[in-house]
C-alpha cells in the first residue's frame, strides 16, 4: 500500500539503542508512523573482549567495561533507513528531514575529521580506542575523585547534578582514558558524544548538542568545569575541555546541516535535506508523548529507565542526573533521573534463575518465560511472596549515583518460587522510581503525571504496580517507537515544517492518558513493603560498604585468575 500523496511531507527519525538502531518514517502533518526498519548491531556490546574480526584477537576486557563499534552505527543508516522508507511505500524525494537520538552518555574518541580511533591503523587492539557505551562503569574510581574534589572546592555546578557526577558521563570516562592509555588520549582530537558523531556522519559538520553538553558534559551557565579543577584532578588534564571536548553548541530542534552526498547514498534520501541537531533517546521522547509541560514525568523503560521532566523552577534535587536550561524543550528547566537496570534485571532473572520446568510449561502454553512468570505473579496479593528486593544489579543511578552497588533479595525461604522473586524484582524497580518521584517532590519539583514509553509498557502487571506504588495516574505513549517518533518531531522542526518543538509535538505526538489508575488498597499494602525497601536502600546504599567491598573482591579474584592464565 502506498502512502504517497503529492502534497505530503515526511521525516525520518532514527533511534540508536543499546543493541540495535531503528528508523521510522513519519508523516509531518499528523505524526502517523508509516514504516519501520531495524538493524541489530553486528558486534552488540563488547563486555568480555574486543572483537577478533577487528582487533586481531579477542583481547579480554576488565570487569565493568562496555564498548561498541562505531561502524555498526553507520550500518543502521545503510540498512534500517532504506528499509523504513520501503516499508512506508513513499517516494524518498518527499522526505524533508532526518534526526537521530542516542543512548547517553556514549562516547567516541575521534580524529579531527571524525574518524573513530579504533579505525586508525595500529589502534584496533586498544580498548580505549573504541566507543564507551553508556553502561561502561569502569570509570567509577575517576568519578569518585571528581566528586570528592568538587565537594572540597565547593564547585557551583555540583548541586545541578544532585551532588554527584556519574561514572557513566563524559568527564569520568575521559579521565579514565587519560590515565590508562595516554597514547590514545594524545592521538584523540575530539571526545564526541555518539549522538553528535552520528550527526557528523550524516551532514559532515560536528555540532555539539545542548542536551548531552548539559546533562553529561557538566556544562552549566555556558561553562564547563575549569582548567584549574581539571588540573588538580590529574597533572596534564587541565586542557581536557579546550583540547578535546569544547565545541559549538546546537540547540534542540535546530538544523545541524544538510544531508551529505555520501550519507544520501547510504540512506537513499535526498542530498541536502535537513539534519537535526542530535539528542538523547530519553529526552527526545518527551515531545513524542506530548509531555512538554511542567509536572509530567516521562519514564523511558527498557533495559534501563530514564526519567525526564520539565519544570518552570530551578531546584537542587539530590541524586538527580542533572537539570539543564532548555535541556528538553526551550524555555523550561529539564530534569533527568534514572535507574541503571530495569528490563536488564528481568532478563537476567529469566536467563539464569528459572527452572527448565517453567520454560517447558511456558513453551507449551505459547508464552514467553516473561509472560508465564507475569501471569503467575499477577495472581498474588501484594506482599504474599514475603520478599523485598533492591534493583541495583546494574548499580544505582538515582538517587545514590553509585555503580558499585549491587542487587539484593531479602526474605527467601525454601518455599520461595521463581514467580515470587520475579514479582519482587518488578516491584523493586517501581520502588526505585518512587524514591526518585518523592525526592523530586521533597525538593520542590512536583510530579503530577507519570507517562511511560518503551517496550516494558506492554506489561500490564508492571504498569499497574507502578501506578499503585507511586499513587500516580499512569499514561502510555501511543507509539511503539517513542524515541524515533521524538526524533522525527525534531526533524520536522529542523526542516522548518513547525516553528518549535512544542507546536510539532501537539500535532505529531501520541499519548493515551491515564490508562492505569492507582488502587488505594493495593497502594496502602505497598506502603509497608516500600518502608522495608527504603530501610535496605539506606543501609546498603549509605551506611555500609558491603556491596562496594564485594565488587572489589570480585575484581581482585578476576585479576588473579587472568594472571594465572597468562603464566
C-alpha positions in Angstrom: 0.0 0.0 0.0 1.4 3.4 -0.9 1.1 6.3 1.5 2.3 8.7 -1.1 0.5 12.0 -1.8 2.0 14.8 -3.8 1.4 17.4 -1.1 2.6 15.4 1.9 6.0 15.7 3.5 7.8 13.1 5.6 10.6 12.9 8.0 12.8 10.1 9.3 13.6 9.5 13.0 16.5 7.2 13.8 16.7 5.8 17.4 20.1 4.3 18.4 19.5 1.9 21.3 21.8 -0.4 23.3 21.7 -3.3 20.9 20.1 -2.0 17.7 19.1 1.0 15.7 15.6 1.6 14.3 14.4 4.1 11.7 10.8 5.3 11.4 9.2 7.2 8.6 6.7 9.7 9.9 4.1 12.0 8.2 4.8 15.6 9.1 1.1 16.7 9.1 -0.1 14.3 11.8 2.7 12.2 13.1 1.5 9.0 11.5 4.2 6.3 11.6 4.2 4.7 8.2 7.2 2.4 8.1 9.9 1.0 10.3 13.3 -0.6 9.8 15.5 -2.2 12.4 19.2 -3.3 12.3 20.9 -5.2 15.1 24.5 -4.1 15.8 26.7 -6.9 14.5 29.1 -6.6 17.4 26.4 -5.9 20.0 28.0 -4.8 23.3 31.7 -5.7 24.0 31.8 -6.6 27.6 34.1 -9.6 27.8 36.6 -9.0 25.0 37.4 -6.9 21.9 36.1 -8.3 18.6 38.6 -10.6 17.0 37.5 -9.6 13.5 38.7 -6.1 14.2 41.3 -6.3 16.9 43.1 -9.4 15.5 42.4 -11.3 18.7 39.7 -11.4 21.3 41.6 -9.3 23.8 39.9 -9.7 27.2 38.3 -6.6 28.9 38.3 -5.9 32.6 35.1 -6.0 34.6 32.6 -3.2 34.2 33.7 -2.4 30.7 31.1 -1.9 27.9 32.3 -0.9 24.4 30.8 -0.7 20.9 31.9 -0.5 17.3 31.1 2.8 15.5 30.8 1.1 12.1 27.8 -0.7 13.5 26.1 2.7 13.8 26.8 3.6 10.2 25.3 0.3 9.1 22.0 1.4 10.7 21.9 4.2 8.2 22.6 1.9 5.3 20.1 -0.8 6.3 17.4 0.5 8.6 16.6 3.8 6.9 16.1 2.4 3.4 14.1 -0.5 4.9 11.8 2.0 6.7 11.3 4.1 3.5 10.5 0.9 1.6 8.0 -0.2 4.2 6.4 3.2 4.2 5.8 3.0 0.5 6.7 6.6 0.0 8.8 8.5 -2.6 12.1 9.3 -0.8 12.0 12.6 -2.6 9.2 13.7 -0.2 11.4 13.3 2.8 12.4 16.7 4.1 14.5 15.9 7.2 16.2 13.3 9.3 17.0 13.4 13.0 18.7 10.9 15.4 18.8 10.1 19.0 21.3 8.0 21.0 21.8 6.4 24.3 23.9 8.6 26.6 26.5 9.0 27.8 28.1 7.1 24.9 31.5 8.5 23.9 33.5 8.2 20.7 37.2 9.2 20.6 38.0 10.6 17.1 40.5 12.3 14.9 39.8 15.9 13.7 37.8 14.6 10.7 35.5 12.4 12.9 37.4 9.1 12.2 36.9 6.9 15.3 40.3 5.9 16.8 39.5 2.1 16.6 39.6 2.6 12.8 43.1 4.2 12.8 45.9 1.9 11.8 47.5 0.3 14.8 44.8 1.1 17.3 42.2 -1.6 16.7 43.6 -3.7 19.6 43.4 -0.9 22.1 40.2 -1.0 24.2 40.3 2.8 24.9 40.1 3.4 21.1 36.5 2.1 20.9 33.2 3.6 21.8 32.5 3.7 25.5 28.8 2.7 25.8 26.5 4.4 28.4 26.8 1.4 30.7 30.6 1.3 30.8 31.1 1.6 34.5 34.8 1.1 34.8 35.5 4.8 35.5 33.9 4.7 39.0 37.2 5.4 40.6 37.6 8.5 38.5 34.1 9.6 39.2 34.7 9.3 42.9 37.7 11.6 42.7 35.8 14.1 40.6 33.0 14.2 43.2 35.4 14.4 46.1 37.4 17.3 44.6 34.2 19.1 43.6 32.9 18.9 47.1 36.2 20.1 48.6 36.3 23.0 46.2 32.6 23.7 46.6 32.2 23.8 42.8 29.0 25.6 41.9 28.0 23.1 39.2 27.9 20.0 41.5 24.4 20.7 43.0 22.9 20.9 39.5 23.7 17.1 39.3 22.2 16.2 42.6 25.6 16.4 44.3 27.3 13.5 42.3 28.8 13.1 38.9 28.3 9.6 37.4 31.0 7.3 36.2 28.9 7.0 33.0 29.5 10.6 32.0 32.0 12.4 29.8 34.5 13.6 32.4 34.9 10.3 34.3 35.3 8.3 31.1 37.6 10.9 29.7 39.8 10.9 32.8 40.0 7.1 32.7 41.2 7.3 29.1 43.8 9.9 30.0 45.1 7.9 32.9 45.0 4.4 31.4 46.1 4.9 27.8 47.9 8.3 27.4 48.9 7.5 23.8 45.3 7.0 22.6 44.3 10.1 24.6 47.0 12.2 22.9 46.1 11.0 19.5 42.4 11.8 20.1 41.4 15.2 18.8 37.7 15.2 19.8 35.9 13.4 22.6 32.5 13.1 21.0 29.0 12.0 22.2 27.7 9.4 19.8 24.6 11.5 19.5 26.8 14.1 17.8 29.1 11.7 16.0 26.2 10.2 14.0 25.0 13.7 13.0 28.6 14.4 11.9 28.4 11.3 9.7 25.2 12.5 8.2 26.0 16.1 7.4 29.8 16.4 7.6 29.6 19.0 10.4 30.4 18.5 14.1 27.8 20.2 16.2 27.6 19.6 19.9 24.0 19.2 21.1 22.8 21.2 24.1 21.3 18.2 25.8 24.3 16.0 26.3 26.6 19.0 26.9 24.4 20.0 29.8 23.5 16.6 31.3 26.6 14.5 30.5 29.2 17.2 29.9 28.8 19.3 33.1 28.1 22.4 31.0 26.2 24.9 33.2 25.5 28.6 32.6 27.7 28.4 29.4 30.8 26.9 31.1 32.4 23.6 31.8 34.5 22.7 34.9 37.6 25.0 35.0 41.1 24.1 33.9 42.2 24.6 37.5 39.8 22.0 38.7 40.8 19.5 35.9 44.5 20.1 36.5 44.0 19.3 40.2 42.4 16.0 39.2 45.5 14.9 37.3 48.6 16.6 36.1 48.2 17.4 32.4 44.4 17.0 32.4 43.7 20.7 32.7 43.4 21.3 29.0 40.8 18.5 28.5 37.9 20.8 27.8 39.8 23.1 25.4 41.7 20.4 23.6 39.2 17.6 23.4 35.7 18.5 24.4 34.6 22.1 23.8 32.7 22.7 20.5 30.0 25.0 19.2 26.6 24.1 20.7 23.4 23.4 18.7 20.0 23.9 20.4 17.5 21.1 20.2 15.3 21.2 17.1 17.9 23.3 15.2 19.3 22.3 11.9 22.9 20.9 12.2 23.4 20.9 8.5 22.4 19.3 5.2 22.5 15.6 4.3 25.8 15.0 2.6 26.2 13.2 -0.8 27.8 10.2 1.0 25.0 9.9 3.6 22.4 10.3 0.9 23.9 7.3 -0.8 23.8 5.3 2.4 20.2 6.2 3.3 18.6 6.6 -0.2 17.3 10.0 1.0 17.7 13.3 -1.0 21.0 15.1 -0.6 20.6 18.5 1.1 17.6 17.7 3.3 17.7 19.0 6.9 19.7 17.1 9.5 18.7 18.0 13.0 21.0 18.6 16.0 21.5 15.3 17.9 19.6 14.4 21.0 19.3 11.7 23.7 16.8 8.8 23.4 15.1 9.7 26.7 14.8 13.4 26.3 13.6 13.3 22.7 10.8 11.0 23.8 9.1 13.7 25.9 7.7 15.6 22.9 6.6 12.3 21.4 4.5 11.7 24.5 3.2 15.3 24.4 4.9 15.8 27.7 6.3 19.3 27.2 4.7 21.0 30.2 5.7 21.1 33.8 5.0 18.2 36.2 4.8 15.5 33.5 7.5 12.8 34.3 8.3 10.6 31.3 9.9 7.2 32.1 11.5 5.6 29.1 11.5 2.0 30.3 13.7 -0.6 28.6 16.9 -2.3 29.6 17.3 0.7 31.9 14.9 3.6 32.7 15.5 7.3 32.2 13.1 9.8 33.9 12.8 13.2 32.3 10.6 16.1 33.2 10.1 19.8 32.6 9.6 22.3 35.3 9.3 26.1 35.5 11.5 26.3 38.6 15.2 25.6 39.2 15.8 23.4 42.2 18.6 21.2 43.5 17.3 17.6 43.7 19.6 15.1 45.5 20.9 12.4 43.2 19.3 13.7 40.0 21.3 13.2 36.9 21.0 16.9 36.0 19.0 20.0 35.5 19.6 21.9 32.3 18.1 25.1 31.0 16.3 24.1 27.8 17.5 20.5 28.2 14.3 19.0 26.8 12.4 22.0 25.4 13.2 25.6 25.2 12.0 27.9 28.0 11.8 25.3 30.8 14.2 23.6 33.1 14.7 20.0 32.0 15.3 17.5 34.8 16.7 13.9 34.4 17.0 11.0 36.7 17.3 7.3 36.1 17.6 3.6 37.0 20.6 1.8 35.6 18.9 -1.6 35.4 15.2 -2.4 34.8 14.4 -4.7 31.9 18.0 -5.9 32.1 17.2 -7.3 35.6 14.1 -9.1 34.5 16.0 -10.5 31.5 18.9 -11.7 33.7 16.5 -13.5 36.0 14.7 -15.4 33.2 18.1 -16.4 31.7 19.8 -17.6 34.8 17.2 -18.4 37.5 14.2 -20.2 36.0 13.9 -24.0 36.2 13.5 -26.0 33.0 10.0 -27.0 34.0 8.9 -23.4 33.9 10.5 -22.9 30.5 8.8 -26.0 29.2 5.4 -25.0 30.6 5.6 -21.6 29.1 6.6 -23.0 25.7 3.7 -25.5 25.7 1.3 -22.6 26.6 2.7 -20.5 23.7 4.1 -17.9 26.2 7.5 -16.4 26.7 9.1 -17.0 30.1 8.4 -13.4 30.9 4.7 -13.8 30.1 4.5 -17.0 32.1 6.1 -15.6 35.2 4.0 -12.4 34.9 0.7 -14.4 34.7 1.7 -16.4 37.8 2.9 -13.3 39.7 -0.3 -11.4 38.8 -2.4 -14.0 40.8 -0.7 -13.0 44.1 -1.8 -10.5 46.7 0.6 -7.6 47.4 3.2 -8.9 49.8 2.2 -12.5 49.5 5.6 -13.6 48.4 7.2 -12.2 51.6 10.1 -10.6 49.7 11.7 -7.3 49.1 14.5 -6.7 46.6 16.9 -3.9 45.7 17.0 -3.1 41.9 20.8 -2.4 41.8 22.0 -5.2 39.6 23.5 -2.6 37.3 24.3 -0.2 40.1 22.2 2.8 41.2 21.9 5.9 39.0 19.4 7.9 41.1 19.4 8.9 43.8 22.5 7.3 45.2 24.6 7.6 42.0 26.8 4.6 42.8 27.6 1.9 40.3 29.4 -0.1 42.8 26.1 -1.1 44.4 24.5 -4.5 43.5 21.3 -6.4 43.6 19.7 -8.0 46.7 16.6 -10.1 47.5 15.6 -10.4 51.2 13.1 -12.9 52.6 13.8 -16.0 50.6 12.8 -19.4 52.1 12.7 -23.0 50.8 9.1 -22.2 49.8 10.1 -19.3 47.5 9.2 -19.8 43.9 10.5 -18.2 40.7 7.4 -16.1 40.2 7.8 -14.8 43.8 11.3 -13.4 43.0 10.2 -12.2 39.6 7.3 -10.1 41.1 9.7 -8.8 43.8 12.1 -7.6 41.1 9.2 -5.9 39.2 8.2 -4.2 42.5 11.8 -3.2 43.3 12.1 -1.2 40.1 8.8 0.5 41.0 10.1 1.3 44.5 13.2 2.8 42.9 11.0 5.0 40.8 9.0 6.0 43.9 12.3 7.1 45.6 13.0 9.3 42.6 9.5 10.8 42.5 9.5 11.5 46.2 12.9 13.1 46.1 11.8 15.4 43.3 8.6 16.4 45.3 10.5 16.9 48.5 12.9 19.3 46.6 10.1 21.4 45.3 9.6 19.9 41.8 6.2 18.3 41.9 5.3 15.2 39.8 1.7 15.1 38.8 1.5 12.6 36.0 3.7 9.6 35.1 4.0 8.7 31.4 5.7 5.5 30.2 7.4 4.9 26.9 9.4 1.8 25.9 8.8 -1.9 25.5 8.0 -2.6 29.1 4.8 -0.5 28.8 3.3 -3.7 27.3 3.4 -5.5 30.6 0.1 -4.6 32.2 1.1 -6.0 35.6 4.2 -4.0 35.8 2.3 -0.8 34.8 -0.3 -1.3 37.4 2.4 -2.0 40.0 4.0 1.4 39.1 0.6 3.2 39.4 -0.1 1.6 42.8 3.4 2.1 44.2 3.7 5.8 43.1 0.0 6.6 43.6 0.1 8.5 40.2 -2.1 8.2 37.2 -0.1 6.4 34.5 -0.3 7.3 30.9 1.2 5.4 28.0 2.8 6.8 24.9 0.8 5.7 21.9 3.8 4.7 19.8 6.0 1.6 19.9 8.9 3.8 18.7 8.8 6.7 21.1 12.4 7.9 20.7 12.3 7.6 16.9 9.0 9.5 16.8 10.5 12.2 19.0 13.5 12.4 16.7 11.1 12.7 13.7 9.4 15.6 15.5 12.7 17.3 15.8 13.5 16.6 12.2 10.2 18.3 11.2 11.2 21.4 13.2 14.7 21.4 11.7 13.2 21.2 8.3 11.0 24.3 9.0 7.7 22.5 9.0 6.9 23.7 12.5 8.1 26.8 14.4 9.2 24.9 17.5 9.2 21.6 19.3 6.0 22.1 21.4 4.0 23.0 18.4 5.2 20.0 16.5 4.6 17.8 19.5 1.0 18.9 19.7 0.4 17.8 16.1 2.7 14.8 15.9 3.0 13.4 19.4 0.8 10.4 20.6 -0.3 9.5 24.2 -3.1 7.6 25.9 -4.0 9.4 29.1 -4.5 7.7 32.5 -4.5 4.1 31.2 -3.7 2.8 34.7 -5.0 4.3 37.8 -3.7 3.6 41.4 -5.8 1.4 43.6 -5.8 2.7 47.1 -6.0 -0.7 48.8 -3.0 -2.1 46.9 -1.2 1.2 47.3 -1.6 1.0 51.1 -0.3 -2.5 51.1 2.7 -1.4 49.0 3.5 1.3 51.6 4.5 -1.5 54.1 6.9 -3.1 51.5 8.2 0.3 50.4 9.1 1.0 54.1 11.3 -2.1 54.1 12.8 -1.1 50.7 13.8 2.3 52.0 15.4 0.7 55.0 17.5 -1.6 52.8 18.2 1.3 50.4 19.6 3.5 53.1 21.5 0.7 54.8 23.3 -0.8 51.8 23.4 2.5 49.9 24.5 4.9 52.6 25.6 3.1 55.8 27.7 0.1 54.8 30.4 -0.6 52.2 29.5 -4.3 51.9 28.5 -4.1 48.2 31.5 -2.0 47.2 33.8 -4.4 49.0 32.2 -7.4 47.2 32.8 -5.7 43.9 36.5 -5.1 44.9 36.9 -8.7 46.0 35.5 -9.9 42.6 37.9 -7.6 40.7 40.8 -9.0 42.7 39.8 -12.6 42.0 39.3 -12.0 38.3 42.8 -10.4 38.1 44.3 -13.4 39.9 42.6 -15.8 37.5 43.8 -13.9 34.4 47.3 -13.6 35.8 47.4 -17.4 36.3 46.0 -17.9 32.8 48.8 -15.7 31.3 51.5 -17.7 33.0 
